[in-house]
Amino acid sequence: MKSINSVTKSLCLSLMAALLVIGSFFVSVAPAAAETVTVKMGADNGLLVFQPANVTVKPGDTVKWVVNKVPPHNVIFDDKAIPGNDKALAKSLSHPQLEMSPGKGYELTIPKDLAPGEYSYFCAPHRGAGMIGKVTVAG
């Protein structure tokens, strides 16, 4: 009687282990959701800055620049301060149009094939006042 119980327990445990292994093949891990990072153009106190000035994202994430204070503003990526010093890439990432109205802005979804690194940008009308920022693309 004891050996039948032992065999039954062993059989049940083996069956449960097999089902667990087989079931694990059907469990999928969802990819990490893309995030949106918001950058204010013009600080709440009226300073001519991007807030935050530095953000870190990964390919697929979105950076959203929003006019906050003291417009007009735009987002120009500096071809001399991005990986590869690529003028065409800097132009494709930039938003040269001046945004005037609070709440308006520009969204950039980081291309999946964008090289990891630091991408510096500025606001053309306020660059001399120090309105510069940086997007760091993580690898």
C-alpha positions in Angstrom: 0.0 0.0 0.0 2.8 2.3 0.9 4.6 1.6 -2.3 1.5 2.3 -4.4 1.1 5.7 -2.7 4.8 6.4 -3.3 4.5 5.5 -7.0 1.3 7.6 -7.3 3.0 10.6 -5.7 6.1 10.2 -8.0 3.9 9.9 -11.0 1.8 13.0 -10.1 5.0 15.1 -9.4 6.5 14.0 -12.7 3.3 14.9 -14.6 3.1 18.3 -12.9 6.8 19.0 -13.7 6.2 18.0 -17.3 3.1 20.3 -17.6 5.1 23.2 -16.0 7.9 22.8 -18.6 5.5 22.5 -21.5 3.4 25.4 -20.3 6.5 27.6 -20.0 6.9 27.4 -23.8 3.6 29.2 -24.2 4.3 32.0 -21.8 5.5 35.1 -23.7 7.2 38.1 -22.2 5.8 41.4 -23.4 8.3 43.8 -24.8 9.0 46.8 -22.7 6.5 49.6 -23.4 7.8 52.7 -25.1 7.8 55.8 -22.8 7.2 59.4 -23.5 9.4 62.0 -21.9 8.1 65.6 -21.8 10.5 68.6 -21.9 9.2 72.1 -21.2 10.5 74.8 -23.5 10.9 77.7 -21.0 11.0 77.1 -17.2 8.1 77.8 -15.0 10.0 80.7 -13.5 10.5 82.3 -17.0 14.1 81.3 -17.6 15.1 80.4 -21.1 16.0 76.8 -20.6 14.7 73.3 -21.5 13.4 71.6 -18.4 14.8 69.0 -17.9 17.8 69.9 -19.9 19.0 66.3 -20.2 16.9 63.2 -20.8 17.8 59.6 -21.4 15.7 57.5 -23.7 15.9 54.3 -25.7 14.9 53.6 -29.3 11.2 53.6 -29.7 10.6 56.1 -26.9 9.2 59.6 -27.6 10.5 63.0 -26.5 7.8 65.6 -26.4 8.9 69.3 -26.3 6.1 71.6 -25.1 6.1 75.4 -25.1 5.8 76.5 -21.5 7.1 80.1 -21.2 8.7 82.9 -23.2 8.1 81.7 -26.8 8.9 81.4 -29.6 10.9 78.1 -29.3 12.1 75.3 -31.6 14.3 72.3 -31.4 17.5 72.2 -33.5 19.9 69.2 -33.2 23.5 70.4 -33.6 25.2 68.3 -36.3 28.6 69.0 -34.6 27.3 67.5 -31.3 25.7 64.2 -32.3 27.3 60.8 -33.1 29.0 60.9 -36.5 28.5 64.7 -36.9 25.8 63.8 -39.5 24.2 66.9 -40.9 21.3 65.1 -42.6 20.5 63.2 -39.4 20.5 66.4 -37.3 18.1 67.9 -39.8 15.8 64.9 -39.7 15.6 65.0 -35.9 15.1 68.8 -35.7 12.0 70.9 -35.7 13.0 74.3 -37.1 9.4 75.7 -37.1 8.9 78.3 -34.3 6.2 77.3 -31.8 4.4 80.3 -30.3 1.5 79.0 -28.2 1.8 77.5 -24.7 1.0 73.8 -24.9 2.1 73.5 -28.5 5.3 71.7 -29.4 7.0 68.9 -31.2 7.2 65.1 -30.7 10.2 63.0 -31.8 9.9 59.2 -31.6 13.5 57.9 -31.3 14.2 55.8 -34.4 14.8 52.1 -33.7 18.1 52.3 -35.6 19.4 55.5 -34.0 23.0 54.9 -32.7 23.4 55.1 -28.9 25.0 58.3 -27.8 24.5 61.9 -26.8 22.5 64.2 -29.1 22.7 67.9 -28.3 20.1 70.4 -29.4 19.2 74.0 -28.9 16.4 76.6 -29.4 17.6 78.8 -32.3 16.1 82.1 -31.0 17.5 81.5 -27.4 20.7 79.6 -28.0 22.8 82.6 -26.9 20.8 82.7 -23.7 21.9 79.1 -23.0 18.8 77.3 -24.1 20.4 74.0 -24.9 19.6 70.4 -24.1 20.7 66.9 -24.6 19.0 63.6 -25.5 21.0 60.5 -24.5 20.0 57.4 -26.4 20.8 54.3 -24.4 22.1 51.2 -26.1 
